[in-house]
Amino acid sequence: QVRLVESGGGSVQAGGSLRLSCAIYGSYSPVCMGWFRQAPGKEREWVTTINNDGRISYVGSVKVRFTISQDNAKNTLYLQMNGLKPEDTGTYYCAGSGNLYGCAYALWGQGTQVTVSS
């Protein structure tokens, strides 16, 4: 059925950039989509959300540095990450909601690893 597949992770020095992609396979029309991340031994953290009404929000620690966007023609969600810091290290997941009950995340990708060194 519907799948989300992340790619674009890797290792980068502090101050560098990465662009993560989330390919959407299948017919999918969520209320919102977003990105989360999780460092080893820590809880999964919300990073950013884009709603189907155009509203975008970010966690304060990534605001200005990260940009979420979507290419509808390519059925792909992106996360452009600039000015990366070691504390950005973790597994990044894309996620999407259903089409009811607001932005309640229900579908997750497998994750892609981001490592930022000093």
Buried (B, 14 or more C-beta within 10 A) or exposed (E): EEEBBBBBBEEBEEEBEBBBBBBBEEEBEBBBBBBBBBBEEEEBBBBBBBBBEEEEBBBEEBEEBBBBEBEEEEBBBBBBBBEBBEEBBBBBBBBBBBEEEEBEBEBBBEBBEBBBEE
